[in-house]
């Protein structure tokens, strides 16, 4: 069961995008739910192809075989983000992850913790982005 987006959200996203603002969704929702909602409000556009889509359709689910130019959208679950950040003591590997992820046209982070939301905001700011955050709960306040 998915709560529908609030009225006016698709229009607000469209206005931001038409003004050149990149809208990134960061949510505590499950990745499947997050992707469905992101598609409803056009954060993931109608012509978007996710990393997971390509991995499933071409490489039997193996994301490591997908080339950067084969997809323009990502849905990153919090557990994958945590694994990347914890298992890579090499700072360059972490930088490469952020650079590769944050340059995609359509970006969703799902099942994220409040701490991960703050890390995502910091990563965007570290790359010169100006960030505005909206939220409806206490979990959104750290970011």
C-alpha positions as semicolon CSV with decimal commas, in nm:
position;residue;x (nm);y (nm);z (nm)
1;X;0,000;0,000;0,000
2;X;0,141;0,337;-0,106
3;X;0,027;0,675;0,020
4;X;-0,028;0,894;-0,284
5;X;0,177;1,210;-0,320
6;X;0,018;1,521;-0,177
7;X;-0,176;1,736;-0,422
8;X;0,047;1,984;-0,598
9;X;0,369;1,785;-0,563
10;X;0,402;1,690;-0,932
11;X;0,345;2,053;-1,027
12;X;0,599;2,176;-0,770
13;X;0,858;1,927;-0,899
14;X;0,790;2,037;-1,257
15;X;0,832;2,405;-1,163
16;X;1,164;2,331;-0,992
17;X;1,289;2,130;-1,288
18;X;1,182;2,396;-1,540
19;X;1,379;2,650;-1,333
20;X;1,690;2,431;-1,363
21;X;1,668;2,290;-1,011
22;X;1,761;1,925;-0,976
23;X;1,516;1,750;-0,746
24;X;1,660;1,456;-0,551
25;X;1,428;1,239;-0,345
26;X;1,561;1,115;-0,012
27;X;1,314;0,903;0,180
28;X;1,276;0,637;0,444
29;X;1,040;0,444;0,215
30;X;1,130;0,106;0,066
31;X;1,310;0,138;-0,271
32;X;1,016;-0,008;-0,467
33;X;0,776;0,238;-0,303
34;X;1,019;0,526;-0,343
35;X;1,066;0,454;-0,714
36;X;0,690;0,435;-0,772
37;X;0,630;0,766;-0,597
38;X;0,926;0,929;-0,775
39;X;0,777;0,820;-1,106
40;X;0,434;0,959;-1,010
41;X;0,581;1,303;-0,935
42;X;0,832;1,293;-1,225
43;X;1,147;1,290;-1,013
44;X;1,215;0,979;-1,219
45;X;1,106;1,088;-1,564
46;X;0,907;0,886;-1,817
47;X;1,215;0,820;-2,032
48;X;1,442;0,743;-1,739
49;X;1,627;0,413;-1,724
50;X;1,760;0,306;-1,385
51;X;2,078;0,120;-1,305
52;X;1,865;-0,166;-1,173
53;X;1,655;-0,175;-1,493
54;X;1,965;-0,220;-1,710
55;X;2,125;-0,469;-1,470
56;X;1,811;-0,685;-1,478
57;X;1,743;-0,662;-1,850
58;X;2,097;-0,700;-1,983
59;X;2,325;-0,845;-1,717
60;X;2,119;-1,094;-1,515
61;X;2,102;-0,848;-1,224
62;X;2,476;-0,777;-1,207
63;X;2,509;-0,400;-1,149
64;X;2,888;-0,416;-1,181
65;X;2,857;-0,484;-1,555
66;X;2,642;-0,178;-1,627
67;X;2,828;0,110;-1,792
68;X;2,767;0,468;-1,676
69;X;2,621;0,578;-2,009
70;X;2,359;0,301;-2,011
71;X;2,138;0,461;-1,745
72;X;2,030;0,805;-1,631
73;X;1,851;0,723;-1,307
74;X;1,943;0,565;-0,975
75;X;1,751;0,437;-0,675
76;X;2,005;0,389;-0,397
77;X;1,884;0,200;-0,089
78;X;2,025;0,309;0,245
79;X;2,177;-0,033;0,306
80;X;2,379;-0,006;-0,019
81;X;2,491;0,344;0,075
82;X;2,597;0,217;0,417
83;X;2,787;-0,074;0,263
84;X;2,973;0,155;0,023
85;X;3,067;0,400;0,297
86;X;3,169;0,133;0,551
87;X;3,349;-0,110;0,323
88;X;3,561;0,146;0,143
89;X;3,832;0,301;0,350
90;X;3,969;0,436;0,022
91;X;3,845;0,794;0,006
92;X;3,869;0,800;-0,374
93;X;3,625;0,507;-0,408
94;X;3,371;0,696;-0,197
95;X;3,428;1,014;-0,401
96;X;3,378;0,816;-0,722
97;X;3,050;0,677;-0,589
98;X;2,917;1,024;-0,505
99;X;3,038;1,172;-0,834
100;X;2,883;0,892;-1,040
101;X;2,555;0,894;-0,848
102;X;2,497;1,266;-0,812
103;X;2,556;1,340;-1,181
104;X;2,259;1,129;-1,290
105;X;1,948;1,314;-1,407
106;X;1,706;1,119;-1,186
107;X;1,811;1,040;-0,829
108;X;1,631;0,868;-0,543
109;X;1,775;0,756;-0,211
110;X;1,547;0,512;-0,027
111;X;1,533;0,356;0,320
112;X;1,771;0,621;0,445
113;X;1,843;0,706;0,805
114;X;1,858;1,064;0,936
115;X;2,239;1,038;0,939
116;X;2,243;0,923;0,577
117;X;2,019;1,214;0,478
118;X;2,277;1,449;0,626
119;X;2,559;1,269;0,439
120;X;2,369;1,304;0,111
121;X;2,312;1,677;0,168
122;X;2,681;1,721;0,253
123;X;2,789;1,528;-0,059
124;X;2,574;1,753;-0,280
125;X;2,710;2,066;-0,110
126;X;3,069;1,939;-0,141
127;X;3,012;1,932;-0,519
128;X;2,892;2,291;-0,528
129;X;2,520;2,226;-0,495
130;X;2,291;2,457;-0,304
131;X;2,050;2,245;-0,104
132;X;1,699;2,305;0,022
133;X;1,538;2,028;0,225
134;X;1,171;1,969;0,294
135;X;1,029;1,701;0,517
136;X;0,740;1,609;0,733
137;X;0,903;1,447;1,032
138;X;1,166;1,462;1,299
139;X;1,388;1,233;1,091
140;X;1,429;1,515;0,839
141;X;1,558;1,777;1,082
142;X;1,930;1,680;1,086
143;X;1,955;1,737;0,708
